Amino acid sequence: MEKRQGCLEGLLELFMLNVAFDWLQDKFGFGRGPSCVGCGCGLILLIIFLVLACNIIFLSTNWFQWGSSWIPGLV
């Protein structure tokens, strides 16, 4: 059985991904001047965000494991 992170770690990763995505969209995203390699940087960031979010949601998190290894006593 493969070891996957718990629900709390998955939620923390999604929160951090959201914060990073918002910051990148503010700096380089939609409506920020010239485009990167022919298509907008916002579109490129959106595709990267979706790939990483799907990886966290479907592959690396066990949503039925409520404990977290970084909080003692909740394992």
C-alpha positions in Angstrom: 0.0 0.0 0.0 1.4 3.4 -1.0 1.9 6.0 1.7 -0.1 9.1 1.0 -0.6 12.3 3.0 -3.7 12.9 5.1 -6.6 15.2 4.6 -5.1 18.1 6.6 -1.9 18.1 4.6 -3.8 18.0 1.3 -5.9 21.0 2.4 -2.7 22.9 3.4 -1.1 22.1 0.0 -4.2 23.3 -1.8 -4.3 26.5 0.3 -0.6 27.2 -0.4 -1.1 26.5 -4.1 -4.0 28.9 -4.2 -1.9 31.7 -2.5 0.9 31.1 -5.0 -1.5 31.1 -7.9 -3.1 34.4 -6.8 0.3 36.1 -6.4 1.5 34.9 -9.8 -1.8 36.0 -11.4 -1.4 39.5 -9.9 2.2 39.8 -11.1 2.1 38.0 -14.5 -1.5 36.9 -15.2 -4.4 38.0 -17.3 -4.3 41.6 -18.4 -0.7 42.2 -17.5 0.8 43.4 -20.8 2.5 41.4 -23.6 2.0 37.7 -23.8 4.5 34.8 -23.3 5.3 32.6 -26.3 2.1 33.6 -28.2 -0.5 32.8 -25.6 -1.2 34.7 -22.4 0.8 34.0 -19.3 -2.4 33.7 -17.4 -3.4 30.8 -19.5 -0.1 29.1 -18.9 -0.4 29.7 -15.2 -4.0 28.3 -15.2 -2.9 25.1 -16.9 0.0 24.6 -14.4 -2.4 25.3 -11.5 -4.9 22.8 -12.8 -2.3 20.0 -13.2 -0.9 20.6 -9.7 -4.4 20.8 -8.1 -5.5 17.5 -9.8 -2.3 15.9 -8.6 -2.9 16.9 -5.0 -6.6 16.0 -5.2 -6.5 12.7 -7.0 -3.0 11.2 -6.5 -1.2 12.4 -3.5 -3.9 12.8 -0.8 -5.8 10.1 1.1 -9.0 12.1 2.0 -10.1 9.4 4.4 -7.0 9.8 6.6 -7.9 12.6 8.9 -4.7 12.7 10.9 -1.6 14.5 9.8 2.0 13.6 10.4 3.0 17.2 11.2 0.6 17.4 14.1 1.6 15.2 17.0 -1.1 12.9 18.3 -3.3 13.0 15.2 -1.6 10.2 13.3 
